[in-house]
Amino acid sequence: MLEPAPGVTLSWTSHYDDYSSGFREVIVAAGDDWAIYQSLFDDDPAHEVGADDYYIVFSGIDYRACVEAELPDEAEREALAALALGERQVLEDSSIQGNPAVRAGEEVDFFLMGETVTAREIVIDVAEDDEDNTDQTITVLGAHPYTAKIDWGDGTIDRLMLIAEAETVPDMPPAELLGDCAAFLNKTEQ
């Protein structure tokens, strides 16, 4: 299985009720516990890439739009990585929207690309009085920090179907499109 690196493309399927659709994303930059992705719009060739098309994922668990102001600090990133590995059971105070507790769940088998791989379920446990958000269950691959499945808690399930290497590595987007995520690029260049 490919490690997260620029040019790696992930293909997903999304299910809600009787409706299914697919989408793709490509990694434009990656570090030890993070990857910056660009959403790909195959069905809309006229789509102009903008800042809203980029997001960063920490340890396969925590998704943040690059245009967001708040990204997790080093201690929170270390805690997220420990959750994904099963070395920590709960992160009580997160900077994720709504400040949910993040809990390590069961180790599970996940079928991906013709083989069964080890993964871990992570539960984003929102407060009972938070009416704007629902609990989510994220399945993270054990060998690499890829999100493999997201159960959004509202009947929608996104599932990773394919990890492939792109024929061409995408150009590095300009810093103004990456917002706060651009700071991570400097860390990989040092």
N, C-alpha and C positions, 0 to 999 in steps of 0.2 A: 504494500500500500504506500502511496506517495506521501511524503512528509509535507506539511504546509509550506509552500514556497510560491514565489511569484509565477504566475502562469497556470497553477493548478486550478482546474475548473470543477465545480460541484454542480451536479444536476439533481433537482428535487422534484417531488410530486406533492401536491397539496390536495387534501380531501376535506370536503365539508358537505355533510348530508350526502346527496347523490351526485354532487358536482366534484370533478377533479380537474386540476390544471397542473402545468409544469413550469418551472422557472430554473434559471441558472445564475451562478455567480462565479467570479474569478478572483483569485487572490492577487493583489497588486504589491503587497509587502507582508513580511512575516518576521516574527521574533520568537523567542523561547515560549512565551505563554500568550501570544496574541497574533492575530492576522487581520489585515485590512482587506476588505472585500469590495468589489464593485458589482452591483446588480447588472445583469445582462438582459436586454430586452429584444430577444430574437423575433418576437412577433410585431415589433414596431421599429422598422429600419430608420424611420425619421426621428427617433428619440435622440434628443441632444443630452449628452451626459452632463449632469450637474452635481452640486454638492450633496443633494439628497440621495444620490446613487451609491455613496460610500459609507461604510460602517466598519467598526472594529469589533472583534469578538475575542474575549479573554477566556482562555482555557476551555473553549467550546461551550461555555456556560453563559457568559454575560455579553449581550449584544448592546452596543451603543452607536447611535448615529454619530458620524464624525462632526456634524454641525452642533452636537450637544456641548454644553459648557462644562459639564462635570464628568470626568473619567475617574475610574477607581485609582486609589493611591497604591503604592508598592505593597503595603501590608495587606490590603484587600485583594490585590492580585495574587499574592502568595497564598492567601486563604482559599481563593477560588481554585487555584492549581491543586492544593491539598484535597479539596472536596472531590475534584475530578478523579484523583488517584485513590480515593477512599481513605486517605490519611487523616482526614478531619471529618467530623460528622455534621457540624452545623456552623453557619456564619450568621449570627443573630442580627448584626447591624450592618446592612449593606447600603451602598449608595445607589442601588438600582431604584428606578422610579417606584415610589410607594414604600420604600424602605422595607422590603419583605425579608423574612428569614430565608436563607438558602440552605437546604439540607441534602446531604448525601443519602441516596437511596440504595436499592439493591444493585448488586452486580448482575448483569443480564447477558444473555447471548443475543446478538443482533446479526441478522442475515443481510449481507451487503456484497454485491458483485459476485455472487456465486459461492460465497464462503461465510461461515459463522465466525464472528469475532466477538471478543469480550468488550462489554460496554458497561457504563454505570448510569443509573437514573439519578437525576438531580431534580429536587422539587423546589420550585420558587413558591414559597408559602406566604401569601399576602395576608394582611390583617383582616379579621372578621368584619370590621367596619369599613373596609375599603371597597366601596361599591363600583369604583371605576376599573378595577383590575380583578382577574381571576387567577387561582393557582395554576401554575404551569408545570409540566413534567418534561424535562429535557434529557435526552439520552446522549451521552458523550462517549465516543470510542475510547477504549482503554489504551491503545498503542499510540495514538496521535490525538491532539486536542481538536478533533472535528465534532461538531454537533451532528448527530445521526438522525435524531427525531425530535420533534417538538409537538407536544400535546398542549394546545393553547388553553385548554380548560373550557372552551365554548363549543366543542364539537369539531373544531378544525384540527387536523393533524398534518404536519409537514414531515416528509420522510426523505432522507438522503438516498438516492438511487445509484449514483455513480460519482467516482472521483477519478478524474482524468487529467493528463497533462495537455495543455493547449498547444496547438501547432506553433503559435507565436506568443511570446511573453508580452503582456500589455505594457505600453509606455507608462512610466511613473507619472501619475497625475500631478498637476501643479498644486503647490501647497495651499492655495486659496480654495481649492475644491475639497481638500482634506481637513480643513478646520483644525480642531485640537489634535486630531490624529497625526498631523504633520510632525509633531514633536517626537513621535516614535520613530520616524524615519531617521532623524539625527542620531538616535541611539544605535541603529544598525550600521551607521557609517563610521562610528568611532572605533 
